[in-house]
Amino acid sequence: MEYEALKAHFWANGTFWVTVAVLIFAFVAGRKVLGAIGNLLDARTKAVQAALDEAAQLKAEAEAILVDAKVKQEQAAKDAKHILATAHAEAERLANELAAEAEATARRREQMAMDRIQAAEAAAVKEVRAAAIDIATAASSAFLRDTVSNDTDAALIDHAITALPKAFRG
């Protein structure tokens, strides 16, 4: 058996036409399949490009946020230094103020103590004077009682009465 395709013209054979039909089908279907695959690849390319663009945008935003955060951190550090300096100055001022107030309080208390001491001295002097007066009065009374008699007493009174007009004139 000889192969009949080799005896006749190749276009007269059914195999040729089946091959042509398969090639046409492959070409038409392949075009559509390749178009669909191309569309899928284009869509995937667009999605990847969009993701890359979004990533680039996010990176730029992150860099901006990082720069902003660094600026805020530097500002916060400056503010903290300023707050510390202000707090140290305020603490020093308060310490000086409290020291001055404590010194003034000590001076007031010392003055109050001195005033109390002077008042106590004055009261003691008054008490001593009063006691001295009482003692002197008692001693005078005792002396006069012991030394002056009724006769001497009458003579002293008479003498005081006669000296009275001279005392008024002169």
Backbone as JSON Lines, residues from 0, in Angstrom:
{"i":0,"aa":"M","n":[0.81,-1.15,0.0],"ca":[0.0,0.0,0.0],"c":[0.87,1.23,0.0]}
{"i":1,"aa":"E","n":[0.63,1.8,-0.89],"ca":[1.36,3.04,-1.08],"c":[0.54,4.19,-0.55]}
{"i":2,"aa":"Y","n":[1.23,5.13,-0.16],"ca":[0.55,6.27,0.42],"c":[0.04,7.1,-0.69]}
{"i":3,"aa":"E","n":[-1.27,7.37,-0.66],"ca":[-1.93,8.03,-1.76],"c":[-1.59,9.49,-1.86]}
{"i":4,"aa":"A","n":[-1.16,10.1,-0.79],"ca":[-0.87,11.51,-0.82],"c":[0.34,11.78,-1.68]}
{"i":5,"aa":"L","n":[1.18,10.79,-1.82],"ca":[2.38,11.02,-2.58],"c":[2.12,10.88,-4.08]}
{"i":6,"aa":"K","n":[1.04,10.27,-4.46],"ca":[0.73,10.05,-5.86],"c":[0.06,11.23,-6.5]}
{"i":7,"aa":"A","n":[-0.73,11.92,-5.8],"ca":[-1.49,13.02,-6.38],"c":[-0.9,14.34,-5.96]}
{"i":8,"aa":"H","n":[-1.54,15.36,-6.42],"ca":[-1.12,16.69,-6.01],"c":[-1.48,16.9,-4.55]}
{"i":9,"aa":"F","n":[-0.66,17.59,-3.89],"ca":[-0.85,17.71,-2.43],"c":[-2.14,18.43,-2.09]}
{"i":10,"aa":"W","n":[-2.69,19.31,-2.91],"ca":[-3.93,20.02,-2.56],"c":[-5.16,19.19,-2.84]}
{"i":11,"aa":"A","n":[-4.95,18.13,-3.53],"ca":[-6.06,17.26,-3.8],"c":[-6.28,16.3,-2.65]}
{"i":12,"aa":"N","n":[-5.38,16.26,-1.77],"ca":[-5.46,15.33,-0.66],"c":[-6.2,16.0,0.5]}
{"i":13,"aa":"G","n":[-6.94,15.23,1.3],"ca":[-7.71,15.75,2.43],"c":[-6.81,16.15,3.57]}
{"i":14,"aa":"T","n":[-5.69,15.55,3.66],"ca":[-4.77,15.86,4.75],"c":[-4.28,17.29,4.6]}
{"i":15,"aa":"F","n":[-4.04,17.68,3.37],"ca":[-3.59,19.05,3.13],"c":[-4.63,20.04,3.62]}
{"i":16,"aa":"W","n":[-5.87,19.8,3.27],"ca":[-6.92,20.74,3.65],"c":[-7.18,20.72,5.18]}
{"i":17,"aa":"V","n":[-7.01,19.58,5.77],"ca":[-7.15,19.51,7.24],"c":[-6.01,20.31,7.87]}
{"i":18,"aa":"T","n":[-4.82,20.17,7.29],"ca":[-3.68,20.91,7.82],"c":[-3.9,22.4,7.65]}
{"i":19,"aa":"V","n":[-4.41,22.82,6.5],"ca":[-4.68,24.24,6.24],"c":[-5.75,24.73,7.21]}
{"i":20,"aa":"A","n":[-6.8,23.94,7.42],"ca":[-7.88,24.33,8.33],"c":[-7.35,24.47,9.76]}
{"i":21,"aa":"V","n":[-6.5,23.49,10.12],"ca":[-5.93,23.56,11.48],"c":[-5.06,24.8,11.6]}
{"i":22,"aa":"L","n":[-4.27,25.11,10.57],"ca":[-3.42,26.3,10.62],"c":[-4.25,27.59,10.66]}
{"i":23,"aa":"I","n":[-5.32,27.64,9.88],"ca":[-6.19,28.82,9.9],"c":[-6.85,28.95,11.29]}
{"i":24,"aa":"F","n":[-7.34,27.79,11.78],"ca":[-7.95,27.8,13.12],"c":[-6.93,28.24,14.17]}
{"i":25,"aa":"A","n":[-5.71,27.7,14.05],"ca":[-4.67,28.05,15.01],"c":[-4.33,29.53,14.9]}
{"i":26,"aa":"F","n":[-4.3,30.03,13.65],"ca":[-4.01,31.44,13.47],"c":[-5.1,32.32,14.07]}
{"i":27,"aa":"V","n":[-6.37,32.03,13.78],"ca":[-7.49,32.84,14.28],"c":[-7.62,32.66,15.8]}
{"i":28,"aa":"A","n":[-7.62,31.42,16.22],"ca":[-7.75,31.17,17.66],"c":[-6.51,31.67,18.39]}
{"i":29,"aa":"G","n":[-5.34,31.46,17.78],"ca":[-4.1,31.92,18.41],"c":[-4.07,33.42,18.55]}
{"i":30,"aa":"R","n":[-4.61,34.09,17.54],"ca":[-4.67,35.55,17.61],"c":[-5.54,36.0,18.75]}
{"i":31,"aa":"K","n":[-6.7,35.34,18.87],"ca":[-7.58,35.7,19.97],"c":[-6.97,35.31,21.31]}
{"i":32,"aa":"V","n":[-6.37,34.12,21.36],"ca":[-5.75,33.68,22.62],"c":[-4.56,34.59,22.94]}
{"i":33,"aa":"L","n":[-3.74,34.86,21.91],"ca":[-2.61,35.74,22.14],"c":[-3.08,37.15,22.5]}
{"i":34,"aa":"G","n":[-4.17,37.6,21.88],"ca":[-4.75,38.91,22.24],"c":[-5.23,38.92,23.68]}
{"i":35,"aa":"A","n":[-5.91,37.82,24.07],"ca":[-6.37,37.73,25.45],"c":[-5.18,37.66,26.41]}
{"i":36,"aa":"I","n":[-4.18,36.87,26.04],"ca":[-2.98,36.78,26.89],"c":[-2.29,38.14,26.92]}
{"i":37,"aa":"G","n":[-2.23,38.8,25.76],"ca":[-1.63,40.15,25.71],"c":[-2.41,41.12,26.59]}
{"i":38,"aa":"N","n":[-3.76,41.02,26.51],"ca":[-4.59,41.89,27.36],"c":[-4.34,41.6,28.84]}
{"i":39,"aa":"L","n":[-4.25,40.3,29.17],"ca":[-3.97,39.94,30.56],"c":[-2.6,40.46,31.0]}
{"i":40,"aa":"L","n":[-1.63,40.32,30.09],"ca":[-0.29,40.81,30.43],"c":[-0.27,42.34,30.52]}
{"i":41,"aa":"D","n":[-1.03,43.0,29.63],"ca":[-1.13,44.46,29.71],"c":[-1.79,44.89,31.01]}
{"i":42,"aa":"A","n":[-2.86,44.18,31.37],"ca":[-3.55,44.5,32.64],"c":[-2.61,44.26,33.81]}
{"i":43,"aa":"R","n":[-1.88,43.14,33.75],"ca":[-0.92,42.84,34.82],"c":[0.18,43.9,34.85]}
{"i":44,"aa":"T","n":[0.64,44.33,33.66],"ca":[1.66,45.37,33.57],"c":[1.14,46.68,34.18]}
{"i":45,"aa":"K","n":[-0.11,47.02,33.83],"ca":[-0.71,48.23,34.39],"c":[-0.86,48.12,35.91]}
{"i":46,"aa":"A","n":[-1.26,46.96,36.4],"ca":[-1.42,46.76,37.84],"c":[-0.06,46.87,38.54]}
{"i":47,"aa":"V","n":[0.96,46.25,37.92],"ca":[2.31,46.32,38.51],"c":[2.8,47.76,38.46]}
{"i":48,"aa":"Q","n":[2.56,48.44,37.35],"ca":[2.98,49.84,37.23],"c":[2.25,50.71,38.26]}
{"i":49,"aa":"A","n":[0.94,50.45,38.42],"ca":[0.17,51.2,39.42],"c":[0.71,50.92,40.83]}
{"i":50,"aa":"A","n":[1.05,49.65,41.1],"ca":[1.62,49.3,42.4],"c":[2.97,49.98,42.59]}
{"i":51,"aa":"L","n":[3.78,50.0,41.53],"ca":[5.07,50.67,41.61],"c":[4.89,52.18,41.83]}
{"i":52,"aa":"D","n":[3.94,52.76,41.09],"ca":[3.66,54.19,41.28],"c":[3.18,54.48,42.7]}
{"i":53,"aa":"E","n":[2.29,53.61,43.2],"ca":[1.79,53.78,44.56],"c":[2.92,53.59,45.57]}
{"i":54,"aa":"A","n":[3.78,52.62,45.31],"ca":[4.92,52.4,46.2],"c":[5.85,53.61,46.18]}
{"i":55,"aa":"A","n":[6.08,54.17,44.98],"ca":[6.92,55.37,44.88],"c":[6.27,56.53,45.63]}
{"i":56,"aa":"Q","n":[4.95,56.67,45.48],"ca":[4.24,57.74,46.19],"c":[4.31,57.51,47.7]}
{"i":57,"aa":"L","n":[4.1,56.26,48.12],"ca":[4.18,55.95,49.55],"c":[5.59,56.19,50.08]}
{"i":58,"aa":"K","n":[6.59,55.86,49.25],"ca":[7.98,56.09,49.66],"c":[8.22,57.58,49.82]}
{"i":59,"aa":"A","n":[7.72,58.38,48.85],"ca":[7.89,59.83,48.95],"c":[7.18,60.37,50.19]}
{"i":60,"aa":"E","n":[5.96,59.88,50.45],"ca":[5.22,60.31,51.64],"c":[5.96,59.89,52.91]}
{"i":61,"aa":"A","n":[6.51,58.67,52.9],"ca":[7.24,58.2,54.07],"c":[8.49,59.04,54.3]}
{"i":62,"aa":"E","n":[9.17,59.39,53.2],"ca":[10.35,60.24,53.35],"c":[9.96,61.62,53.88]}
{"i":63,"aa":"A","n":[8.84,62.15,53.39],"ca":[8.36,63.44,53.88],"c":[7.98,63.34,55.35]}
{"i":64,"aa":"I","n":[7.32,62.25,55.72],"ca":[6.95,62.05,57.12],"c":[8.21,61.9,57.97]}
{"i":65,"aa":"L","n":[9.21,61.19,57.45],"ca":[10.47,61.02,58.18],"c":[11.16,62.37,58.39]}
{"i":66,"aa":"V","n":[11.21,63.18,57.34],"ca":[11.82,64.5,57.45],"c":[11.04,65.34,58.46]}
{"i":67,"aa":"D","n":[9.71,65.28,58.38],"ca":[8.86,66.03,59.31],"c":[9.08,65.53,60.74]}
{"i":68,"aa":"A","n":[9.19,64.22,60.89],"ca":[9.42,63.65,62.23],"c":[10.77,64.09,62.77]}
{"i":69,"aa":"K","n":[11.8,64.11,61.91],"ca":[13.11,64.57,62.35],"c":[13.07,66.03,62.77]}
{"i":70,"aa":"V","n":[12.36,66.84,61.97],"ca":[12.22,68.27,62.32],"c":[11.49,68.41,63.65]}
{"i":71,"aa":"K","n":[10.4,67.64,63.82],"ca":[9.65,67.7,65.08],"c":[10.5,67.21,66.24]}
{"i":72,"aa":"Q","n":[11.32,66.18,66.0],"ca":[12.19,65.66,67.06],"c":[13.22,66.71,67.46]}
{"i":73,"aa":"E","n":[13.8,67.38,66.46],"ca":[14.78,68.43,66.75],"c":[14.1,69.57,67.51]}
{"i":74,"aa":"Q","n":[12.89,69.94,67.07],"ca":[12.15,71.01,67.75],"c":[11.81,70.59,69.18]}
{"i":75,"aa":"A","n":[11.42,69.34,69.35],"ca":[11.11,68.84,70.69],"c":[12.35,68.86,71.57]}
{"i":76,"aa":"A","n":[13.5,68.5,70.99],"ca":[14.75,68.54,71.77],"c":[15.08,69.98,72.16]}
{"i":77,"aa":"K","n":[14.91,70.91,71.22],"ca":[15.14,72.32,71.54],"c":[14.17,72.8,72.62]}
{"i":78,"aa":"D","n":[12.9,72.42,72.48],"ca":[11.9,72.8,73.48],"c":[12.25,72.21,74.85]}
{"i":79,"aa":"A","n":[12.7,70.96,74.85],"ca":[13.07,70.32,76.12],"c":[14.25,71.04,76.75]}
{"i":80,"aa":"K","n":[15.24,71.41,75.94],"ca":[16.39,72.15,76.47],"c":[15.94,73.5,77.03]}
{"i":81,"aa":"H","n":[15.04,74.16,76.3],"ca":[14.52,75.46,76.76],"c":[13.74,75.29,78.06]}
{"i":82,"aa":"I","n":[12.93,74.25,78.13],"ca":[12.15,73.99,79.35],"c":[13.09,73.7,80.52]}
{"i":83,"aa":"L","n":[14.13,72.89,80.26],"ca":[15.1,72.59,81.33],"c":[15.82,73.86,81.79]}
{"i":84,"aa":"A","n":[16.23,74.69,80.83],"ca":[16.92,75.92,81.19],"c":[15.99,76.83,82.0]}
{"i":85,"aa":"T","n":[14.75,76.92,81.57],"ca":[13.77,77.74,82.29],"c":[13.53,77.18,83.68]}
{"i":86,"aa":"A","n":[13.43,75.85,83.77],"ca":[13.2,75.22,85.07],"c":[14.39,75.45,86.0]}
{"i":87,"aa":"H","n":[15.62,75.34,85.46],"ca":[16.8,75.59,86.28],"c":[16.83,77.04,86.75]}
{"i":88,"aa":"A","n":[16.53,77.96,85.85],"ca":[16.52,79.38,86.22],"c":[15.44,79.64,87.28]}
{"i":89,"aa":"E","n":[14.27,79.05,87.08],"ca":[13.18,79.22,88.04],"c":[13.55,78.61,89.39]}
{"i":90,"aa":"A","n":[14.19,77.44,89.37],"ca":[14.61,76.8,90.62],"c":[15.64,77.66,91.34]}
{"i":91,"aa":"E","n":[16.58,78.22,90.58],"ca":[17.59,79.08,91.19],"c":[16.94,80.33,91.77]}
{"i":92,"aa":"R","n":[16.01,80.91,91.02],"ca":[15.31,82.11,91.5],"c":[14.54,81.79,92.78]}
{"i":93,"aa":"L","n":[13.83,80.65,92.77],"ca":[13.08,80.26,93.96],"c":[14.0,79.99,95.14]}
{"i":94,"aa":"A","n":[15.15,79.35,94.88],"ca":[16.1,79.08,95.96],"c":[16.61,80.38,96.55]}
{"i":95,"aa":"N","n":[16.95,81.34,95.68],"ca":[17.41,82.65,96.17],"c":[16.3,83.36,96.94]}
{"i":96,"aa":"E","n":[15.1,83.3,96.41],"ca":[13.96,83.93,97.07],"c":[13.68,83.29,98.42]}
{"i":97,"aa":"L","n":[13.73,81.96,98.48],"ca":[13.5,81.26,99.74],"c":[14.62,81.55,100.74]}
{"i":98,"aa":"A","n":[15.86,81.63,100.25],"ca":[16.97,81.96,101.15],"c":[16.8,83.36,101.72]}
{"i":99,"aa":"A","n":[16.42,84.32,100.86],"ca":[16.19,85.69,101.33],"c":[15.03,85.72,102.31]}
{"i":100,"aa":"E","n":[13.98,84.98,102.01],"ca":[12.82,84.93,102.9],"c":[13.2,84.29,104.24]}
{"i":101,"aa":"A","n":[14.0,83.23,104.19],"ca":[14.43,82.57,105.43],"c":[15.3,83.51,106.25]}
{"i":102,"aa":"E","n":[16.17,84.26,105.57],"ca":[17.02,85.22,106.28],"c":[16.17,86.32,106.91]}
{"i":103,"aa":"A","n":[15.19,86.82,106.16],"ca":[14.31,87.86,106.7],"c":[13.5,87.31,107.88]}
{"i":104,"aa":"T","n":[13.04,86.08,107.78],"ca":[12.3,85.46,108.88],"c":[13.19,85.32,110.11]}
{"i":105,"aa":"A","n":[14.44,84.91,109.88],"ca":[15.38,84.78,111.0],"c":[15.62,86.14,111.65]}
{"i":106,"aa":"R","n":[15.78,87.19,110.83],"ca":[15.97,88.54,111.38],"c":[14.74,88.98,112.17]}
{"i":107,"aa":"R","n":[13.54,88.71,111.64],"ca":[12.31,89.08,112.37],"c":[12.22,88.33,113.69]}
{"i":108,"aa":"R","n":[12.54,87.04,113.68],"ca":[12.49,86.26,114.91],"c":[13.53,86.76,115.91]}
{"i":109,"aa":"E","n":[14.71,87.09,115.4],"ca":[15.75,87.62,116.28],"c":[15.29,88.95,116.89]}
{"i":110,"aa":"Q","n":[14.69,89.81,116.06],"ca":[14.2,91.09,116.55],"c":[13.08,90.88,117.58]}
{"i":111,"aa":"M","n":[12.2,89.92,117.3],"ca":[11.12,89.61,118.25],"c":[11.71,89.12,119.57]}
{"i":112,"aa":"A","n":[12.75,88.28,119.5],"ca":[13.4,87.79,120.71],"c":[14.05,88.94,121.47]}
{"i":113,"aa":"M","n":[14.72,89.84,120.72],"ca":[15.33,91.0,121.37],"c":[14.27,91.87,122.03]}
{"i":114,"aa":"D","n":[13.14,92.07,121.34],"ca":[12.04,92.86,121.92],"c":[11.5,92.19,123.18]}
{"i":115,"aa":"R","n":[11.37,90.89,123.15],"ca":[10.89,90.17,124.34],"c":[11.89,90.31,125.49]}
{"i":116,"aa":"I","n":[13.19,90.19,125.14],"ca":[14.22,90.34,126.17],"c":[14.15,91.74,126.78]}
{"i":117,"aa":"Q","n":[14.02,92.78,125.93],"ca":[13.94,94.15,126.42],"c":[12.68,94.35,127.27]}
{"i":118,"aa":"A","n":[11.57,93.76,126.83],"ca":[10.34,93.87,127.61],"c":[10.5,93.16,128.96]}
{"i":119,"aa":"A","n":[11.15,92.0,128.93],"ca":[11.38,91.28,130.19],"c":[12.31,92.07,131.1]}
{"i":120,"aa":"E","n":[13.35,92.7,130.52],"ca":[14.26,93.53,131.3],"c":[13.51,94.7,131.93]}
{"i":121,"aa":"A","n":[12.67,95.37,131.1],"ca":[11.91,96.51,131.6],"c":[10.96,96.08,132.71]}
{"i":122,"aa":"A","n":[10.32,94.92,132.52],"ca":[9.41,94.42,133.57],"c":[10.21,94.08,134.83]}
{"i":123,"aa":"A","n":[11.39,93.48,134.65],"ca":[12.23,93.15,135.81],"c":[12.67,94.41,136.53]}
{"i":124,"aa":"V","n":[13.06,95.46,135.78],"ca":[13.46,96.73,136.38],"c":[12.3,97.33,137.16]}
{"i":125,"aa":"K","n":[11.1,97.29,136.56],"ca":[9.92,97.82,137.26],"c":[9.65,97.05,138.55]}
{"i":126,"aa":"E","n":[9.78,95.71,138.45],"ca":[9.56,94.9,139.65],"c":[10.6,95.2,140.71]}
{"i":127,"aa":"V","n":[11.87,95.36,140.29],"ca":[12.93,95.68,141.25],"c":[12.68,97.05,141.87]}
{"i":128,"aa":"R","n":[12.29,98.03,141.04],"ca":[12.0,99.37,141.56],"c":[10.83,99.32,142.55]}
{"i":129,"aa":"A","n":[9.79,98.59,142.17],"ca":[8.63,98.49,143.06],"c":[9.04,97.82,144.37]}
{"i":130,"aa":"A","n":[9.84,96.76,144.25],"ca":[10.31,96.08,145.47],"c":[11.2,97.01,146.28]}
{"i":131,"aa":"A","n":[12.07,97.78,145.59],"ca":[12.96,98.72,146.29],"c":[12.13,99.81,146.99]}
{"i":132,"aa":"I","n":[11.1,100.28,146.31],"ca":[10.23,101.3,146.9],"c":[9.54,100.74,148.13]}
{"i":133,"aa":"D","n":[9.02,99.52,147.99],"ca":[8.34,98.89,149.13],"c":[9.32,98.71,150.29]}
{"i":134,"aa":"I","n":[10.55,98.24,149.98],"ca":[11.55,98.03,151.03],"c":[11.94,99.36,151.66]}
{"i":135,"aa":"A","n":[12.14,100.39,150.79],"ca":[12.52,101.7,151.3],"c":[11.4,102.28,152.17]}
{"i":136,"aa":"T","n":[10.17,102.11,151.73],"ca":[9.03,102.61,152.5],"c":[8.95,101.88,153.83]}
{"i":137,"aa":"A","n":[9.11,100.58,153.79],"ca":[9.06,99.8,155.03],"c":[10.21,100.18,155.95]}
{"i":138,"aa":"A","n":[11.41,100.37,155.36],"ca":[12.57,100.74,156.16],"c":[12.39,102.13,156.75]}
{"i":139,"aa":"S","n":[11.87,103.06,155.93],"ca":[11.62,104.42,156.42],"c":[10.6,104.4,157.54]}
{"i":140,"aa":"S","n":[9.55,103.63,157.33],"ca":[8.51,103.54,158.37],"c":[9.1,102.96,159.64]}
{"i":141,"aa":"A","n":[9.91,101.94,159.5],"ca":[10.52,101.32,160.68],"c":[11.5,102.27,161.33]}
{"i":142,"aa":"F","n":[12.28,102.98,160.51],"ca":[13.25,103.93,161.05],"c":[12.53,105.06,161.78]}
{"i":143,"aa":"L","n":[11.52,105.6,161.16],"ca":[10.78,106.69,161.78],"c":[10.06,106.21,163.04]}
{"i":144,"aa":"R","n":[9.54,105.04,163.03],"ca":[8.88,104.51,164.2],"c":[9.85,104.34,165.36]}
{"i":145,"aa":"D","n":[11.04,103.86,164.96],"ca":[12.03,103.62,166.02],"c":[12.7,104.91,166.5]}
{"i":146,"aa":"T","n":[12.94,105.85,165.65],"ca":[13.71,107.03,166.02],"c":[12.86,108.23,166.37]}
{"i":147,"aa":"V","n":[11.75,108.37,165.8],"ca":[10.94,109.57,166.03],"c":[9.9,109.23,167.11]}
{"i":148,"aa":"S","n":[9.86,110.08,168.1],"ca":[8.86,109.9,169.15],"c":[7.76,110.92,168.96]}
{"i":149,"aa":"N","n":[6.81,110.92,169.82],"ca":[5.69,111.85,169.69],"c":[6.15,113.29,169.87]}
{"i":150,"aa":"D","n":[7.07,113.53,170.73],"ca":[7.56,114.89,170.95],"c":[8.33,115.37,169.73]}
{"i":151,"aa":"T","n":[9.17,114.55,169.18],"ca":[9.95,114.91,168.01],"c":[9.03,115.13,166.83]}
{"i":152,"aa":"D","n":[8.01,114.36,166.79],"ca":[7.04,114.45,165.7],"c":[6.34,115.79,165.75]}
{"i":153,"aa":"A","n":[5.93,116.24,166.9],"ca":[5.24,117.52,167.05],"c":[6.18,118.65,166.7]}
{"i":154,"aa":"A","n":[7.45,118.58,167.08],"ca":[8.42,119.62,166.78],"c":[8.66,119.71,165.29]}
{"i":155,"aa":"L","n":[8.72,118.58,164.61],"ca":[8.94,118.57,163.15],"c":[7.74,119.19,162.43]}
{"i":156,"aa":"I","n":[6.57,118.91,162.88],"ca":[5.36,119.46,162.24],"c":[5.32,120.97,162.46]}
{"i":157,"aa":"D","n":[5.64,121.43,163.66],"ca":[5.65,122.86,163.94],"c":[6.68,123.55,163.06]}
{"i":158,"aa":"H","n":[7.82,122.96,162.92],"ca":[8.87,123.56,162.1],"c":[8.42,123.63,160.64]}
{"i":159,"aa":"A","n":[7.75,122.62,160.13],"ca":[7.29,122.61,158.74],"c":[6.24,123.67,158.52]}
{"i":160,"aa":"I","n":[5.4,123.91,159.52],"ca":[4.34,124.92,159.39],"c":[4.96,126.31,159.36]}
{"i":161,"aa":"T","n":[5.93,126.59,160.17],"ca":[6.54,127.91,160.19],"c":[7.37,128.15,158.94]}
{"i":162,"aa":"A","n":[7.9,127.12,158.3],"ca":[8.72,127.29,157.1],"c":[7.86,127.39,155.85]}
{"i":163,"aa":"L","n":[6.61,127.16,155.97],"ca":[5.72,127.16,154.81],"c":[5.62,128.53,154.14]}
{"i":164,"aa":"P","n":[5.44,129.66,154.87],"ca":[5.35,130.93,154.19],"c":[6.63,131.27,153.44]}
{"i":165,"aa":"K","n":[7.78,130.92,153.99],"ca":[9.04,131.2,153.31],"c":[9.14,130.38,152.02]}
{"i":166,"aa":"A","n":[8.6,129.22,152.05],"ca":[8.68,128.36,150.87],"c":[7.82,128.89,149.73]}
{"i":167,"aa":"F","n":[6.71,129.56,150.11],"ca":[5.83,130.12,149.07],"c":[6.41,131.41,148.49]}
{"i":168,"aa":"R","n":[7.14,132.12,149.18],"ca":[7.7,133.38,148.7],"c":[8.93,133.15,147.85]}
{"i":169,"aa":"G","n":[9.64,132.27,148.18],"ca":[10.94,132.2,147.59],"c":[11.16,131.09,146.74]}
